[in-house]
Amino acid sequence: MKHNATTEHIQEVVDAIKDMGYEARPIPGGQRTAVGLLGNDGRVDSARLEGLEGVLEVIPVTHPYKQVSREWREENTVVELANGTRIGTSDVVVMAGPCAVESAAQIMDIAHQVRDLGATVMRGGAFKPRTSPYSFQGLGMKGLELLARAREATGLAIVTEALDPEGAKAVAEYADIVQIGARNMQNYALLRRAGRLGKPVLLKRGMAATIDELLLAAEYVLAEGNEQVILCERGVRGFDTHTRNLLDLTAIPVVKALSHLPIIADPSHGTGVRSKVTPMARAAVAAGADGIIVEVHPDPTKALSDGAQSLYPEQFAELMEQIRPIARAIGREVTAPLGVLTHG
């Protein structure tokens, strides 16, 4: 729409699109409003819209995804959490914690450590999708309760994974961010459910997914009315055996060109090797990632899952010190540590 288009002009466009049999969604911007047309089957008569009062231009969206596209929305999406963390700004956000919640002592210990070292979001799995059915599957609801206690004690926001549509509601009640893991990236029922939960969603790229497939998966969430989506590059399956996965850092600038959604990197799953996590975290920040999510455990040798890729707290401290100057070199800052809590 033109920058001086009135509310009546916008409504006329919305009504015209609906009369054509499609769904219209106004998108207010800083200087002008765009109106998105959903359900396009390729037979839209743009001339009907171009002649309406207040219309500046009709822009065809050629990508198979629409709402996640930067053509749909030019401004970056910023996901803001209850503790003040903002993902998608010039700040680089750090999420850290163990692969799985194992006990009250373990999660409380590591929560305080990663918070003191500069993380503002804690990761930790209460429900664990494992390749082997005999591996540790997580503490379930008890794990969610322990995460909530850790948040209360430290002020950290919580991100944890939902495995299915039924469990997603419980996760949303406890977590600040609902994670959709790589194995569930194309679980469309779960994606739709996540889109209706009213909580930010962290969507991880599937192990063999293209970037377009990742963005189409995000489209499912946005199509349900939830624009608070954070994408995550966590490595794709390769043929070399020296690392667990191939961390595709090129995906970061590619996604930023295609989409307005923030994207973070997971160097822990992206490499699967402890010694490779810090170098790839440095590289991810340099590539422009809006944040990193890193596995940190009080004693990785005793971790019930992913110990080989989990950092010791002292290694995480070194990682934090190394990424700060890299962020500054490209005009960004690592998110400032949380302030001192006043409620215990």
N, C-alpha and C positions, 0 to 999 in steps of 0.2 A: 504494500500500500504506500501511497505518497505520505510524506512526513506530516502533512496537515490533514490527512484523512480523518473524518469524524467517526464517532461511534456508529452513527447511522450508516455511513458509507461501508464500514466493516460489516455491519449486520446485513446489508444488501448483498454483499459478496457471499457471506455465509448462507443466506437464504437461496441464492442462485445455485451454489454448489449442491445444496440439499435437494433442490428441484431437479438437478441433473442426476440424482440418485447416488451421490457420494456423501462422505462424511467430511465436515469442515472443522478445522481446529485453529482458532486464532492464536498467534504466538507474539505477544507484546515484546518489543525490543527497546533498546535504549533510545533510538531516534524514530523508529517506525514499527508498525505492526505488519507481520506476515500472516497469511492465512494458508494453512496447509490443507491439501486435498488428499484424503485417504480413500483407498478402494479404487484407485485409478486402474482401469482395465485397458488403457492405451487408446481409448476412444473419446478423450476429453476434447470438447470443442472450446479451445482457449479464446476464440473470438467473442464468445458470450461473456467472458469475464473481463477481457481487455477493454470492452466498451463501457464498463461500469464506472460510475463516479468514484474518484479516490484511488483507483488502481494505477500503480506505476508500471508494473510489468508482470508477466506470467513467466515463471522460470520452470522449465521441465526438470524434474529430478530423475536422472537416468539410472541411479543406483537402485538395486533391488530393495535396499533399506531406505527409509525416508526420514523418520523422526530422529534417528541418530546422526543423520548427515549434517555436515557443516553447511550445505546448501539450504537446509531447512532452518538451521539456527546458526548464525555466524559467531555469536558470543560463546565463550567457553562456559560449560556447565560447572558450577561450583557446588560441591556436596559439603554441607556444614553439619557437624555433629554436635551433640549436646554439650560436650566439654570444650567447645570453641574451635576444635580442629576443622580446618577448611581445606578440602581436597579439590585441586583444579585452579589454584591461584599461583602466584609466583613462589609460594612456599613448597618445599619438598617434604612430604609427610612420611614419617617412619612408623611402620607397624611391626611389632616384634613380640615374640613369645614362643612357647613350645608347640610342637606339632599337635600334641594331645594333652588335655587336662588329665593328670594322673592321680593327684591327691590335693587336699587342701593346702598342705605345707608346700608342695612343689609349686602350685600356681601362685600362691601368695608371695613366696620367695622371689620367683622370677618376675612377677608383676612389679614389685618394688624396685628390682634391679634395673629392668628395662626402662622404667619411668625415670629413675634417677640418672640414667645414661642418655635420656633425651627422646625416647619414644613417646608418642601421645595416644597411640592405639595399640591394644594388645590383641594378638591372635592366639587362638587355642581351640583345638577341636574337642567338642563334646561328643559328636557323632563322627566316626571315622570310616570312610569308604576305603577298604583295603583290598588289594589285589587277591590276597589269600583269605579265605573265610576263617582261617585259624589264627590270624593275626589279631592283635588288640583292636577292638572295635569302638573304644571310647566308653566314657562313664554315663553317657546319655543325659537324662534330666538332672542328675546329680552334678554332672559337669557344668551344665548351664547355671545351676545355683552357685557353684564355686566361682565361676566367672563373674557373676553379679556381685559376689562378695569382694572379689578382687577389685572390681570397678569402684565399689563404695569406699574401699580402703585407699585407693591410689588416685582416683580421678581419671584413669585411663578409659577411653572408649573401648568397646569390645567388638571384635569381628569373629564370627564363628559360622561353621558350615551347616546348611540344611540339606538333607539327603532326599527328601520327598515332599510332595505337597502337604501331606498330613502333618509332618514334623516342622514344616516351615513356620507355622503359626506359633508354635512353642519357642522356636529360635527367635522370632521377632519380638516376643514378649521379654526376652532377656538381653538380646544383643542390640548394639547400636547400628551394626551393619550385618546384613544377612549375606553370607557367602554362598555362591553357586560354584561348586568345584569343577575341575576340568572334566571329570567323568560325567558330569551332569549338564555340561554346557548346552546340549541339544535335548535336554529333558523338557519338552515344551510345556507340559502340564505344570512342572515346577517353576518354570520361568513365568508363566502366566500368574501363578499363585503369588510369586514373589512381587510381581507388579501390582498386586492388590493389597499388600501388607502395610503399606505406608511407611516403610523403612528403607534407607539406602541399601543398595545391592552391590556386592563385589562379585563381578562375573569373570571367572578365569577362562582363559582360552583352552580349548580342548587339545588333547595331545597330538591330534592329527588334523586340526582345524585350520582352514585358511583365515585370513583376516576378514574377508567378506562374511564368512560363516560366523565369526565372532560378532561382527556388527549386526548380522541378522538375528543372532540370539539375543543381543541387547534390544533389538527392535521389539521382540516379544514383550519385554518388560515395559518399555515405553508405551507400547500400544495399549497397555492396561492402565495408563495414566501416571506411571511412576517415572519421573525424569531423573531421579537420584541414583544414577548407575555409575559405578567405577569399573573400568575394564582392567584386566590384569594379564600381562604377558608372563607365562610361567614355564615356557619351554615347550617345544614340540619334539616329537619322536624323530630321532636321526638314526644313522647307521654306525656311528663311531661309538666304541664302548668305553672311552675314557671318561665320559660324563653320562649322567642318568638321562638327560635330555639335551636338546640344543636350544639355548636361550636366544630367541630371535629378537635382538635389540633393534633391528630395522623396523620391527612392528611399531615401535614407539613413535618415530617421526611419521610413519605412514598413517597410523591411526589419527595422529594430531592433524594431519592434512585432510583426512576424510571426515572426521567426526568432531563434534564439540564436547564429547564426553572425556573426562579425565582418564588417564591410563597410568598404572603403576607396574612395577616389575617384581618378580619373585625369583631372586637369584638362588634361593635354597632349593626349590624344586627344579629350577632351570638348570642346575648343574648336578645336584645330588651328592656333591663332594664338598666337605667343609672348607678345604683350602681354596676352593674356587669361588666361594660365596662372596667374600669381600671384594676381590677384583671385579666381579661382574656387577656387584652393587655400585662400585665406582663408575663402571661403564654405563650402567643404566641411568644414573644421575646425569652423566655427561651427555647422554643421548636425549635428555629432556623429559625423563619420567617424572610424573607428578608425585611419586612416592615409591617406597620400596616396602616389601613385606618379607621379613626375615625370621627364620626359626632360631630361637635361642633357648637353651635348656641349662638348668643349674649344673647338671652333670650328664652330658650327652652319652657317656658310656653306659648309663643306666636308663636311658630313654626307652619307653615302650614302643615308640615308632619314630622313624627317620632320625635316629641318633647320628648317623654318618654324615648328615648334612646340617646338623644343628651346631650353632656356634656356642662356645663357652662365653659367659658374660664378659670376660676380659677381652675376648676377640670382638665381641659386639662393640665394646667401648672403642677399640681401635678403628672399627668400621665407621663409627659415628664421627670420629676425629678426622678421618680421611675424606669423607664425602662432603664435609662442610666447605672446605676451600674449593672443591670442584663445583659445588652449587653456586658459590659466589662468583666463580670465573665466568659463568654464563648468566649472571644477573639474577640469581635466585638465592634463597636462604633455606636451610633446613629449619623446619618448624621449631620455634622456641620451646624449651622444656615447660611442662605444666607448672603453674605456680604452686606455692605451698598451700596445702589443704587446711581449711579451718574447722572441719567437722570430724577430725580424727582419722 
